[in-house]
Amino acid sequence: MAQAPESPWAFTPALFRSPAEPGPDTPSRLRALEALPDGGSVLDVGCGGGAAGLALVPPAARVTGFDQSEELLALFTERARDLGLEHETVQGSWPDDAALVGPADVVVCHHVAYNVPGLGAFAAELTSHARARVVMELSGQHPRAGVNHLWRHFWDVERPTGPTADDAIALLVEAGIEPSVGRTPRWTRVVDRETRVASIRRYLCLPAERDPEIDALLGDDPGTPGETVTLWWAGTA
């Protein structure tokens, strides 16, 4: 990390942009819609560009995006305005800054869990902010496990294959939350090759001139890891 040209924790905004057209009716979306009243409100924690929360419009009439990144909140705002949607953005770190935002009918949190150091406390705040339901989505395997061979190639480092969604479920149960669980083959939005290679290169702490080598090592790998796991449970707000 000391010699990395860019922080490996940086991100490529294009990877988080909410699609202009809705994707398929994923289990996570359907579980949220079940609990969402017509004209209801949604809180999207770790919203990125808003793909999870904005997919619930309609019937949602108001969506609040909560994220650490000012840049990603700008993407959320842009898409919400395109939809003519009543919206709010809150910049902060969950759960430390959870008091900055009020409750909503449904709280969604997609592909954030693997970045959370204390999942029990994190999930407890999701629960206390949801009137009806919390819906959490994550990949079955850690999303970076698929490039472990690149760490081996460039750095001779063996990376762990975990944690997994099963570990997340165990932590939630330990925290007193008994989530319902759904597992489906993962639907992955198509990302152009150049963007994907650049994202992986940054994660590997490599300079841009190594992009052709990364590209070659990826081969025909489409980057679609296994399954998507949907977890949902009742709110207490």
HUJO-V802463 format. One line per field, one symbol per residue. ss: DSSP state (H for helix, E for strand, C for the rest). psi: psi as a letter, one per 20 degrees, with the letter a starting at -180 (. if undefined). burial: 1 if it has 9 or more other C-alpha atoms within 8 Angstrom, else 0. Layout:
# HUJO-V802463
ss: ???
psi: ???
burial: ???
This chain:
# HUJO-V802463
ss: CCCCCCCCCCCCHHHHCCCCCCCCCCHHHHHHHHHCCCCCEEEEECCCCCHHHHCCCCCCCEEEEEECCHHHHHHHHHHHHHCCCEEEEEECCCCCCHHHCCCEEEEEEECCHHHCCCHHHHHHHHHHHEEEEEEEEEECECCCHHHHHHHHHHHCCCCCCCCEHHHHHHHHHHCCCCCEEEEEECCCCCCCHHHHHHHHHHHCCCCHHHHHHHHHHHCCCCCCCCEEEEEEEECCC
psi: hhjphqpijrrohhijppqhqqarnqhgghhghhjoqpjaqppoplhcijhggiijpripipppppqhphghhhgggghhhhikqprqqppappjhkhiiqarrgppqnplhhijphnhghghhhggiiphgqpopprqgqpiihijhhhhgghilpoqqiarrhhggghhgghjjpnqqpppqpppppppqggggghgggghjkqrhiighgggghhcjoilnodrppppqrqrj.
burial: 000100110000000111000000001111111011101111111111111111110011111111101001111110110000101011111000010000111111111110000011111111111111111111111100100101110000000000111001101110100010000001000000001111101111111001100110000000001111111111111
